Amino acid sequence: MRYSYNKLWKMLIDRKITKTEMRKKAGISTNILAKMGRDESISMESLAKISTVLQCGLDDIVEIINDKKTEEI
């Protein structure tokens, strides 16, 4: 399973907001922003802070990509 924050980066560009501005407004650390830059998972609390600041849903900022095919039970 992989995470992609490409939707978030595009939204920031469209709204002309820098990553640093978003980080400060959302109250998240530089470490969390770095993890997002590496497409690593972050806490639901951090995702909620970002979506609240940007007034959007979680699915607007993160995409979960399943690399393995799931077997139906």
C-alpha positions in Angstrom: 0.0 0.0 0.0 1.3 3.4 -1.0 0.2 6.9 -0.3 0.2 9.8 -2.7 -0.2 13.5 -1.8 -0.1 14.7 -5.4 -3.7 16.0 -5.1 -2.6 18.1 -2.2 0.4 19.5 -4.0 -1.7 20.4 -7.0 -4.3 22.1 -4.8 -1.7 24.2 -3.2 -0.4 25.3 -6.6 -3.9 26.1 -7.8 -4.6 28.2 -4.7 -1.1 29.8 -4.8 -0.3 28.6 -1.3 3.2 27.4 -0.4 3.9 24.2 1.5 5.4 26.3 4.3 2.3 28.5 4.5 0.0 25.4 4.6 2.3 23.8 7.2 2.1 26.8 9.5 -1.6 27.3 9.2 -2.3 23.7 9.8 0.1 23.5 12.7 2.0 20.5 11.5 5.7 19.9 11.8 8.4 20.0 9.1 8.9 16.3 9.8 5.3 15.6 8.8 5.7 17.7 5.6 8.9 15.8 4.8 7.1 12.5 5.2 4.4 13.6 2.9 7.1 14.6 0.4 8.3 11.0 0.5 4.7 9.7 0.1 4.8 8.1 3.6 1.8 7.7 5.9 1.0 10.4 8.4 -1.5 10.5 11.3 -5.2 11.0 10.7 -4.9 14.0 13.1 -2.4 15.7 10.7 -4.6 14.9 7.7 -7.6 16.4 9.5 -5.7 19.6 10.3 -4.7 20.0 6.7 -8.2 19.3 5.3 -9.7 21.8 7.9 -7.3 24.6 6.9 -7.9 24.0 3.2 -11.6 23.4 3.7 -11.7 20.1 1.7 -12.1 16.4 2.3 -9.5 13.8 3.0 -9.9 12.3 -0.4 -9.0 15.7 -1.9 -5.5 15.6 -0.4 -4.4 12.0 -0.1 -4.8 8.9 -2.3 -4.2 5.4 -1.1 -2.8 3.1 -3.8 -3.0 -0.6 -3.3 -0.1 -2.3 -5.0 -1.2 -5.8 -4.4 -4.2 -7.4 -5.9 -6.7 -8.2 -3.2 -8.3 -11.6 -3.3 -12.0 -11.8 -2.8 -13.2 -14.0 0.1 
